[in-house]
Amino acid sequence: MRFVSRRFGDIVVVAFLLAQASDGVLTYVGVTQLGLGMEGNPLLGWLMASFGSAAVLAAAKAAASAFGVALHLCAVHRLVAVLALFYFAVAVVPWIGVLFLR
């Protein structure tokens, strides 16, 4: 049973990291092509206007990824799975819709 839990944890942390990376790349492309107004998080939008999109997105995604890995190391795999699904649903899929399906 421990192997299944460990394998599940490994899969969901990879999915979480892929969601973070995808969101970062798609957000960068979106705000570069369509403007900073496309960023839904006002704090990130302000930081991107002040310090540059690439630097702020890299820092934000690195921090989110670090927290996800920390949760994985604490064996909170279900929460990491929920967060991965959440990011895909509310960040990655909408960006795909805006950038590629309009």
Steps between C-alpha positions, in 0.01 A plus 500: 500500500787738576630458143164605355492810721857587407434450129181711525696773678770498235245524220303783657808708585614470138150601386512796740839611368379465140197712587723769650735500202213505252327783684824698510571462129141563393472803729821643361380452142159642588621816672767554234251474213186641663627728775533488876126552537457132411657396831220410739705547817528873572808456719684309229385753242641787707825313564535419129448867412762599757766232454432329169284206404771237466665566836174518694351191337821304554506596869128430550515163328821405683336582833182309415706204380708502819185497713358213293819299544495575873146363520613195304789441740253524790294229325194720451444347159124547475536873556771518232266312265215743573732796444626354170143453377408847622789662309421312183131595527528868594832601347620274219169423328382865495834616356476234230152627420613863483818440304414219263123470468391861447 
